[in-house]
Amino acid sequence: MSAKKETFYITTTLPYVNADPHIGFAAEIVRADIIARYQRMIGKEVFFNTGTDEHGLKIYRQAQEAGKDVQKYVDEYAAKFQLLDDALNLSFNSFIRTTDPKHIKAAQEFWRLCKENGDIYKKNYQVKYCVGCEMEKSDSELENGRCSIHPNQELELIDEENYFFAWSKYQQKLLDFYEKNQNFVIPQHRLHEIKNFVSAGLQDFSISRLKDKMPWGVPVPDDEEHVMYVWFDALVNYISCLGWPKDNKTFEKFWPGIQVAGKDNLRQQTAMWQAMLMSAGLPNSKQVLIFGFINSGGQKMSKSLGNVINPMEVVHKYGTDTVRYFIASGLPTFEDSDFTYERFEKKYNSDLANDLGNLLSRTLSMTEKYFYGKVPKFNVSASGGDSDKFFEFDLKTDWERYDHYMTSFQFDQALAVAWENIRKSNAYIEKERPWELVEMDKDILADVMYNLLETLRQTAIMIRPFMPAASEKILKQLGFSPAKEFKKSILDLRKWATLPLGQKIKKDKPLFPRLNNKQ
């Protein structure tokens, strides 16, 4: 009987379907995909969720302005986000839409649980409301009387009777939870930020809207006059995608899990949602990763400035793996970063074309020329009998470093481990000069070429979560079937000197052709 697989759950936030996908969400979902792929690579059963948030006042008004049926309007935008699957080579196995009937029923059941626990009540209130954020705003959150995130939009005054969630009841429970789970929010300064926010006092928040004013939302159970506030409904997607409350087997198998979000979602993901889970009597999330913003040319991206980066356009011009590589290695995971085409192209030429592409092309060309396109014999004794050591590297240490960086979400550092070996391998070619060894010592030449080929195999494994297509292309050119290779244990894949003697290589066109200056 085979051992039961360890499980792993990860979810992105659900982007609001009021605009085309932008590079910020592309970075969020690619990072989540890298995490999911790595967890699968080390043998876990992964549930990876994403989707679209489709209710709320902003969407309702935009559909009206466009003269479209609201459902058809959100269908069109949801389809645009689903296109990211192929464009970014994503591996999610759940794409949930908050207009799905199953999600609607789950949100209503969640509401009932919170109400039964005494945490939902009705009252009249007045509030300043940012339609762009779909959130209430206190005076302390405003700059010059406007929302700092949407300064071009007028705030609206809401004065009506709504249902409220008793958030204030959970202030101490949240603080106790943060204290007990010091790694709940990554990075640490975001944990301190939310602790300070909660410590300052929580105000109960509105969780419904009058249906005659805003009909586009999940109906409130047992009250036909109200629909749910978009945030209360949308947050439930993290468990409704697992089949909750009907499919407890899947829910209990994967929940709790890891959530990823931008820093503008800190309060919603780490305090509002966690209090809601406590109210419903469900386990809290395992961990929340809060990513920084991506600017464009040193400025915040906005339609008015015309500097919004469309990920589909970048992929079309440069390729999927190139975009994934730049997100992982060129944009810091947890801090604000800057996307410019100049930086993007410079990194492409330096890292992908010059380093990796050059190593692959030169190594396979020399194997064809000197060994008739077959893997030469490797003499382990030439490496001192230690098959974990080659050139100037310690393979065991390299993989330990790689795993540490992957589990701490330092993607740029994990890739740096692979690139150290790539660059040292290119330097190794210049040092050993295979074109001279062919006339001097064929045995040493065989060892040199085997080391280079094996470095490429190890590189293909390391970059797989980041650049899955490039990883497979390298393995195919080394004569492997990637599908068969990745069915093997990761421990077997990481062993040194496992390239079969005499295996036929299959050199293909350049992996990353160098960009010219005009491109």
Secondary structure, 3 states (H helix, E strand, C coil): CCCCCCEEEEECCCCECCCCCCHHHHHHHHHHHHHHHHHHHCCCEEEEEEEEECCCHHHHHHHHHCCCCHHHHHHHHHHHHHCHHHHCCCCCCEEEECCCHHHHHHHHHHHHHHHHCCCEEEEEEEEEEECCCCEEECHHHEECCEECCCCCCCCEEEEEEEEEECHHHHHHHHHHHHHHCCCCEECHHHHHHHHHHHHCCCCCEECEEECCCCCCCCECCCCCCEEECHHHHHHCHHHHCCCCCCCHHHHHHHCCCEEEEEHHHHHHHHHHHHHHHHHHCCCCCCEEEEECCEEECCECCCCCCCCCCCHHHHHHHHCHHHHHHHHHHHCCCCCCEEECHHHHHHHHHHHHHHHHHHHHHHHHHHHHHHHCCECCCCCHHHHCCCCCEECCEEHHHHHHHHHHHHHCCCHHHHHHHHHHHHHHHHHHHHHHCHHHHHHHCHHHHHHHHHHHHHHHHHHHHHCCCCCHHHHHHHHHHCCCCHHHHCCCCHHHHCCCCCCCCCCECCCCCCCCCCCCCCC
